[in-house]
Amino acid sequence: MSDFYVSHFAPCWYEEAGPDHDIIISSKVKISRNLSSVAYPHILSAKEREDVCMKIEAALQDSRVCPGLIHYELESLSEEQNAFLVEEGRVHKRKEFRRAALLISADRQLCVEINAKDHLCITSLRGGNNLRGAWRDVDRADCELESRLDYAVSLDLGYLSSELDNMGTALEASAVLHLPGMALSGRLDKVEKLLNGAGFSMENFLQVKGVGAEFFLISGRPRLGESEEDLFKKFADITLSLLNYEREMRNLLFEKRGDFFEDQMCRAFGILERAKFLNWEEAIKLLSLLRMGYCMKRRSPVRWDKLTAIIFRAMPAHIRVRLGEGSAGSLEERENRERAVFIHEELRNTSWGEEGNYV
């Protein structure tokens, strides 16, 4: 097992028992800031990027808003390690890695990205339906840093950004939702139109389709003239509607086909417990089917929070980083074998006995 993987095996947002955890897996708030009188990162020289990084790091250490900082130069990390951070929700696009540094607090709650699209990006990830908590984390850090750094701000446009649609509050809020009820009922197109009309976007989060594997990222930014508070109120209304609708769809499905879904859950657990090889697509479908059933108070030998953590730690980059170097066989074969071994270990360590437990 690689040192990089071991260093990340601390409690993370996907193990946090947040509100409405049956549907909302995570809440995320991100703000972008730039330094005044400094060009945007994509046109800075290596020396200028280093100067910006040192200035922001000094401000962070002085403010103590991010204790026990873990520092990564993303350019020096392997492709798998960078992809690991993407899967964990810390960074977004691989093309940004060559210029960026990342600092993560010891509790893995807050992270600061430097010299990606903008000079500074502050992000907080919380488990469950907790955008307000994530916003408090980010806002506190931002206030502390603003007193130590000279931000680029316009009286007319607000905070300046390298992207025009990010001017103003330079804030983005998002949540990852598990919506198998809507997907199996054929209602996702209707929901997506409703979200787009309200100024939110909806996209597939895990790029896997199938029974119980419908994870979606809902995100939005304040429109021109809107404040952060306006966005959070709209987000709260939207998520409440989605929560009620998804729970209604799940109830209808289990009322009509409860025996079928319980049979599928038993089969899923049997495969996960005994398979010698598991590819990512099969594993996520089986795990998320168990998760949906458990959240519907069906018998399950594994806790919901452990299932959520297993889902994320079984993702491709997580498995490849965990695997490290030196194992025999093709990469795909080694990855599928290691995923099966990992899931076996987790199920064995978190099992609650033959009778199972409920939410």
Disulfide bonds with the S-S distance in Angstrom:
none
